[in-house]
Amino acid sequence: MKLSIITVNLNNAAGLARTLDSAKEQTWRDFEHIVIDGGSTDGSREAIESRAAQIAHWVSEPDGGIYAAMNKGLRAARGEYVQFLNSGDWLASPGVLERVFGRNEFAEDLLYGNSLRPDGAGGWKELPQPDSLTVARFWGMGLCHQTVFYKREWFGRLGGYDERYRIVADWDFNFRALLAGCTTRHLPFPVVHYEGRGISATQVDRMEREKEEMRRHRLPDAIYRDYERLMFLEKECVRLKKFEDWAAQIRARNPLLNYAMATKWFWEKFRPRAARRGEGEGE
């Protein structure tokens, strides 16, 4: 079997139904769907049971959180690749898995595509990911987890998701995989619709703390110090770029407007001094 799709869910019956239906609609069928529900009480179990014929394996029972559920799904998986398509996210089109696997025979360990995100006006916009994936990607954005297809053997090598992290265990796994020599390929097209309502979007401060803890834990101290210096230089580059843009805007303005702005600034800066001097002379 080529692919195992793993969906974890807790009390999101409507989102779960949409996720399951998007997999059922796929034209390419060499995959299994595994559903790990955390003991939902909102009708999610009924959504699973009504679609049981399309699901290879499912459970509905309390678990230790998102990554414990994902690890449980991995233990049930049989595919060469695995994708984590979580409840509420759905595949970009009925033909997207055909486009990934039906037309190609990839050798890379990690395949990652683009995502479709809400555009704020009721539609969707494509968010591209970089063609080349390096460790530096995980200083900032990371990868949209739902767009990634992993060779399952890598979870055996690296030990699955580290459940000490409540939000960034997927960042941590990707980070470890790259450091261990995992090969990657960018798929330059949308793979999933991702609404961005997960825990990483709603608990940003905690996520940033976990990311910092993860980097300190995984990087040798000498490399971590280089990382800190790189972050400082990057911030300085951003600051200088803003100044450069501001200077370019000034140069592009009408010279008379620049003269008027300079005169106004000069007048506002030195008028109070001139007024105080005049008051002193009057005394």
C-alpha positions, 0 to 999 in steps of 0.5 A, a space after each residue: 500500500 502506498 499511503 496511509 492517511 491518519 486523521 485525529 479528532 476530538 469533538 469536531 464532528 462537522 470538520 471530521 465529516 468533511 475530512 473523511 468525505 474529501 478522502 472518499 472522493 479521491 480518484 486515486 485509491 491506493 491508500 488506507 484511512 485511519 481515524 483516531 478519535 479522542 473519545 468525542 461526545 459531539 457526534 463524531 463517533 456517529 460520523 465515523 460509524 456512518 462512514 466505516 466502510 471507507 475507514 481501514 482502522 478507527 478507535 474512539 477512546 481518551 488519549 494523551 493529546 494530539 501527538 499521542 493520537 498521531 503516534 497511535 495512528 502510526 502504529 496502525 499504519 501500513 502505507 509506504 508514506 503517511 499523511 496527517 490530515 487532521 479533522 477540519 482540513 480537507 484535500 484540495 481536490 478529488 484528483 490531488 492524490 492522483 497528481 502526487 502518487 498516480 503520475 509519479 514515482 518519487 524516491 524522496 523521504 519527505 514530499 510537501 506541497 502548498 496549502 490553500 488558506 482563507 483569503 479573508 474575503 470568503 475565498 481561498 489563496 494558495 500559500 506556497 512553500 519553499 522549493 528547497 527545505 533547510 533547517 533554517 526554515 524552522 527558525 520561522 514558518 516551518 511546514 504546513 503539517 497537513 501538506 506533508 507525505 512522510 516515508 513511514 520508515 522515518 518514524 521508526 528510525 527517529 521514534 515518532 513524535 515527541 509527546 513532551 511537546 503539546 504544539 510543536 512535535 511536528 516541527 520537532 520531528 521535521 527538524 530531527 529528520 532533516 538533521 538526520 539526512 532525510 531527503 525532500 521534494 517540493 510539490 508546487 501545487 495545493 495539497 490541502 485546504 487548511 483553515 488555520 484554527 488548530 492549537 498552533 494558531 490559537 496558542 501562539 505564545 505557547 507555541 513560540 516557547 515550545 519552539 525555542 525549547 525544541 531548538 535549545 534541546 536539539 542543537 549543540 550549544 555552539 550551533 545554537 549560538 550561531 543561530 542566535 547571531 543569525 537571528 540578530 543579523 536577520 532582524 537588522 537586515 529587516 530594519 535596514 530594509 525598512 529604512 531603505 524603503 523609506 528613503 526610496 519613497 522620500 527620493 521619489 516624492 516631488 522636490 517641492 514637497 520634500 522641501 516643504 516637509 523639511 521646512 515644517 520639520 525644521 520649524 517645529 524642531 527649532 521654533 520652541 528654542 527661538 521662542 524661549 530665547 526671545 522671552 529671555 531677551 525680553 526680560 
